[in-house]
Amino acid sequence: MDQPTAEDALRRLEPLVGEWSLEAGPPDGPPWPGNARDTIE
């Protein structure tokens, strides 16, 4: 089985890089109060 190179692995993670706004809630329910922000570099 071929192992991905570090470069390949980083390229696949590229879509996650950026600033994200988050909210949480139960499945099929309204979001819980509050919010969060996350930055992935």
NORRA-V97428 format. One record per run of one state. SS is the DSSP state (A for helix, B for strand, O for the rest). FROM is the first residue (numbers start at 1). TO is the last residue. If there is no record, write none. Layout:
{{SS,FROM,TO} {SS,FROM,TO}}
This chain:
{{O,1,5} {A,6,16} {O,17,17} {B,18,22} {O,23,24} {B,25,25} {O,26,30} {B,31,31} {O,32,35} {B,36,40} {O,41,41}}
